[in-house]
């Protein structure tokens, strides 16, 4: 929490010193290997999940790459993204997996080069929605010869699945093309073009969330949409869609009066961290575009802390990252893909998890943000990179590799990218009015302060 002095016991500072020493030892060992002629790569991850998980899974990747290509890989987890950027700039790290915001800074300051982008999987269903009331269709067969709004956003296998179903049971139905899921439901409730039903993509969301499908998205702008509509049909199975973006989101309590962004005018609010793209920069810009001037603002020091602050009623709203849930969330019982899953995964029962979701809702999403980036330091060997990437892709073809990769970066694939792919993101950052250089400076000052405290605590 910003402005609050947190005391750490002596053993805590000792642990920080130990981790720093281990990190430095790893860099020294890399130099020694290079002197002996071995091809060594130091790869860094920004701390995002438990450090033990990152270290364990990073070691699995290192062992595979050593056996597959002969490259010696050392994975390390510094204390912050600022430390990762500094290591890239000093030539103490070769490869790093970092958020897009951190990559843009590393590229601008030290010439780091983007090579791969994390790809995540979203498991979407298709739903058919009708109005709720007397005389409205009770089954798909009653849509024969009637107009159905079909969003352009429903594509590929998912589109074929639902349209083939309609062709079979509702012959003569008429497609009305619309841009997206929300527009499809709007056509339905406003009875435009004689639409009797609407198709929408659908993912699991909390019971009070205003995201997940076209009905919930329209509910934000048109309260009563959920009450006036119902789901007539859900596709028999989901279709995995690959995505290289995620979002920020704004959360409130469902028992509060805060259901729109402008309801937060003058209210207390929690951002995750000053340098967080989803949990602060894009979320603040979203609020500003809505004309919202917040009251008391705090930085909670992490995405889970924001969720808890909203649940506990300490703030009127808060912002964290958001991704639609994947099959992994269904398998492990965390249900959602946003920051709430970080708390849900520690809950023992489904009843407990559902009760928690009932206490917090997502009301709005930011514009899309690029997924994390795998970048290399300036002048890194192209030959070594090709060998590393080849081994990484072969690792991802194994079941063990898929599990490790998901734990490391919450991804299912690594897609080639270049620096040019982030020009749109740079423009979006510029529009927020945020100075990337000043944020990096603040992060470096925080890192240096932590180092000095660690040294003082160790008595050195």
Buried (B, 14 or more C-beta within 10 A) or exposed (E): EEEEEEEBEEEBBBBBBEBBEEBEEBBEBBEEBEEEEEBBBBBBBBBBBEEEBBBBBBBBBBEBBEEBBEBBBBBBBBBBBBBBBBBBBEBBBBBBBBBBBBBBBBBEBBEBBBBBBBBBBBBBBBBBBBBEEEEBBEEBEBBEEBBBBBBEBBEEEBBBBBBEBBEEBBEEBBEBEBEBBBBBBBBBBEEBEEBBBBBBBBBBBBEBBBBBBBBBBBBBEBEEBBEBBEBBBEBEEBBEBEBBBBBBBBBBBBEBEBBBBEBBBEBBBBBBBBBBBBBBBBBBBBBBEBEBEBEEBBBBBBBBBBBBBBBEEBBBBBBBBBBBBBEBBEEEBBBBBBBBBBBBEEBEEEEEBBEBBEBBBBBBBBBBBBBBBBBBBBEBEEEBBEBBBEBBBBBBEEEEBBEBBBBBBBBBBBBEBEBEBBEEBBEBBEEBEBEBEEBBEBBBEBBEEBBEBBBEBBEE
